Amino acid sequence: MVETLTHAYAPLLIWTGLGLLLFNFLPVNFPKLLGKGLYWFGVPIQIFALARQTEFSGGARIVPFLTIAIVLLSIGLASLVWRLLKWLNNQKERNPHLVKHFGSSPFLKFNFSDRSVQGSFILAAMLGNTGFVGLALTSSIISPENTNWAILYSVTNNVISTYGIAVFIASYFGHSQNKNNLWVQLRDVITVPSLWAFTLGFFSRNLEFTPTIESGLNLAVWIVIAAALVLVGVRLRSLQGWKSLKNALIPSALKNFLVPLLVGIIATHFGLTGETRLILVLMAGTPTALAVLILAEVYELDRELLASNIAMTSIGLLFTLPLWLILFG
């Protein structure tokens, strides 16, 4: 257990720690430039390389469907919890007892009338960092014969969830009402560069590149992961303590604990065991994806909530990882 955790934590702590250390020495606009660089170049290159390695064979064929099911489960839970919190917020104004107990609660401090906050809450709870943190974790824990499950999950999540469903949600909740229509949301989805990178990578699987190019693509995958983890460290350092973090408690609990726990229980019920079950649980419980910060810039979402959720879920992973290894490893 200790050796497994050491291998899993090492890349997360090293690169995130580097971002924390470099914070005071970096230009103010560095995080934004790095985030956009990853969005337009880094992530597409990573997805292109992973798509070329993806094999839809054997039991792994079910992974894309499981990935989408987990994403929909996360969206459903986040929407349900948001409605419950909104109902409690409305009730506290009518019930003195609730005001006494929940009046100062951070759980009811959301601006429930702001659609962008609702969209940010859902994205924070459903969008996992499977391409960076997920692959870094599974490569340290999972045996080589099962890595295709992790790669398939990551690719499906990036293409369908991060740059498909998430863009649709961000466009729906972020656009002003006069711009908010189905055509605008579909346009935003189909113009995402990572979707085109996946298409090119998937249909070029039978093309043989030179060893130098193949090695370069493989190296690029890990460079992108390292750069993304550095960005996590920079974002962690920029938060303003508890004031920034308190609103992220609930979506972080959903992302770090409730969703992966339900995934593990449901997977066990349907007969999945061992490393394949653990991959689903680990991927479902990865920290909130960095892509939400880019979506926040593009669609005017709640930047502080999303950045805080990345911080909370990144820290929370350090505590939930041993639990998942004990329960589902």
Number of C-alpha atoms within 10 A of each C-alpha: 9 8 10 14 16 12 16 20 17 14 18 23 15 15 20 23 18 18 24 19 15 13 20 12 7 12 9 10 8 13 17 14 12 15 20 17 13 22 19 13 15 22 26 24 23 27 28 25 24 23 24 20 16 18 16 14 9 7 9 19 13 14 21 19 12 16 22 17 13 22 23 15 16 24 20 14 18 25 17 13 17 19 14 12 18 17 13 17 21 13 14 17 12 10 11 12 12 14 16 11 10 16 16 10 12 15 17 18 14 17 12 17 9 13 17 24 21 23 22 27 27 23 29 31 30 29 27 31 25 28 27 26 25 23 25 20 25 24 17 18 21 20 10 10 8 15 19 18 26 26 25 23 27 27 24 24 25 27 22 19 21 26 22 20 22 24 26 21 19 25 29 21 20 26 19 14 9 6 13 14 13 12 10 14 20 14 13 16 20 15 11 17 17 25 20 16 20 24 15 16 23 19 11 14 16 9 9 9 11 9 9 8 11 14 11 12 18 15 13 17 22 15 15 21 24 22 18 27 24 26 25 25 24 23 21 24 18 14 15 11 11 10 10 16 21 17 22 25 16 20 28 28 17 21 29 29 23 16 23 24 22 15 23 22 16 13 19 14 10 8 8 15 14 11 20 20 20 24 25 23 26 29 26 30 33 29 30 30 29 25 24 27 25 18 25 22 13 14 19 19 27 22 18 18 24 29 25 28 33 28 23 23 29 24 15 19 19 16 13 18 20 16 14 18 17 9 11 22 19
